C-alpha cells in the first residue's frame, strides 16, 4: 500500500477545485464527525491519449483514502484532456460520480452514477441532448466488471432505474 501511495503522488498535480465543462469551479465537500472537509484532488499522468496512468487501473478517476482515512479523488489527466475535447459532459458526470463515492464510501457504482445524475439535474445541467449523450457514452462501454452491471448498457439502465426510484420516493414523501 505504501508503494501505491508513493507512486500516486509522484508526477501528480494537487488541486482542491474541479473546473466543470461550463467553466464553473466546484469542490467536492464531505462531512466527517460533524466537520466539513473539501476533498483533495490529485491529477495524474502526462502524455498522449491512450497512455493510461497505471495507478488508476484503467479508470478515468478513482477515490482512495489518504493517510488520515479521508477520501482523495485521483483523476487521469490524459483521459480527461481527451474527454473535454470529445465528451465534456462526461467529465462533469465523472466528477459528481467520484464525489458521491467520497461522500459515502459505501455507495456502489450504480448509486454513485445515480447521485451524479441527480446532482447534475439539480444544477440544471441536464438537457435532453446531454442525457442522450450520457446514455450513448455509457452504452459504448461494452464489457464492464460486475459491480457496474457487466456492460455499459446495463450500467446506464440501472442508473436510470435508481434515478426514477429516487424521484418517485421523493414525490411520495
N, C-alpha and C positions, 0 to 999 in steps of 0.2 A: 504493500500500500504506500509506503514511503517513497519508493521509486516512482510510482504512478503520480503522486502529488508533486514531486520534484519535476518530473517530466512535463506535467501540465503547466507549471509556472514558467519553465524555460520557453523563450520565444513567444511570450504572450503579452497582450495589452490589457491592462486593468481598466475597468470602467464601472460606473455606478448608474449610468443612464443609457437607455436604448433610444436610438432615433428611428421612429416609425417611418413608413413609406410616405406619410403625409407631411413629414418634416418635424412633427411634434417629438419632443424629448420626454420620455416616460421612465419611471422607475418601478421595479417590482418591489412592493412593500409586503412585509410579513409581520406577524405578531408572535412573539415567543415570551412566555412568562410575563404577560402584561406589558411588554415593551415592544415598540415598533422598531423595525430594522429595515434598511434598504439592502436588497440582495446584491451582492457583488457580482459583477460580470467579468469574465475573462475571455478574451478573443484570442484564438489560437490559429496558427497556420499562416503561411505566406507562400504564394506560389501560383501555379496555374490551375484553372478549373479542372477537376478530376483528380487533383492532388490532395486527397482527403487526409485530414490530420489523424494519425493512427491512434492517438489517445482517446478519440471520441468514438471509436468503434464503428465508423461509417455514418454516424448520426450528424445532423446539422447542428444540434445542440443537445446538451445533457445537463442535469442537475446532480451535483455531488456535494457532500458535506465538507466543510473546511475543518481545521483542527479543533475548533470550538463546537463543531456539530451544526453550525449554521449552513444553510444551503448556498451554493455558488452556482451560477449558470455559466457554463462553458459553451461558447459559440465557435463554430468553424468559420473563420473569416473568408476563406476561399469560397466555400459553399454559399455564404451569404452574399458575396460580391456577385456571383452568377445569378443568384436568386433575385437580387434587387434589379438586375438588368432584364430578367425574363418574367418573373412572377413576384413582384414586390408585395402583393397581398399575402404571400406565404411567409415572408419574414415577420410581419406583424402577428400572424396566426401562431407561428412557432414561438415568438417571444411570450405571448399570453399563455400558450400551452406549457412552456417551461416554467413560467411564473406560477401557474396553477400547481405544478409539482412542488415548487419551492414553498408555496403557501400551505400545502398539505402533502407531506411526503407519502401518505398512504393512498393518494389518488392514483388510480391506474391510468393507462394510456387513453382509454375511451373517455373517462371522466375529465382528464386534463384537456382533451380535444373539445369536449362539451363546454367546459369552462371558458376556453379560448373563444369559441363561437359566441357564447352568451356575452362575454366581455366586449367583443368587437361589435356585437349587435347593440349593446347598451350604450356604447360610444357613438353609435350612428355610423359606423364604418362598413356595415354590410349592406350592399345593394344586391339586387337580383343577379347582376353580372358578376359581382365578387363571389357570391355564394356559388354560382355556376363554375367560376374559375377555381375555387377551393375544391369543389367536387371533382373537377377534371384533374387537378393536381393530385388529389388523393387516389383517384381511380387509376392513374398512371402507375402507381406503385403496385407492382404485380404481387410478388411474394414478400410477406412480412412475418415476423415472429408471431407466435400465437397470442401474445399479450396485446397485439394490435388487431387481432381478429383473423390473421392469416393472409389477408390481402388488403390492398388499399380500398377496394370497393366495399368490403365488409367493414373495414375501419370507418369509412365515411357513413355507411348505413347505420352502424351502431352509434356513431357520433350524433347523427340526426335523431335517432330514437331517444337518446339521452336528452338532447335539446328539447324535443317535443314533450317528453315526460316532465322535465323541469318546468317548462312553460305551463303545461296542464296543472301541475301541482301548485304553482304559484297563483293560478287563476282560482282554483277551488279553495284556497285558504281564506 
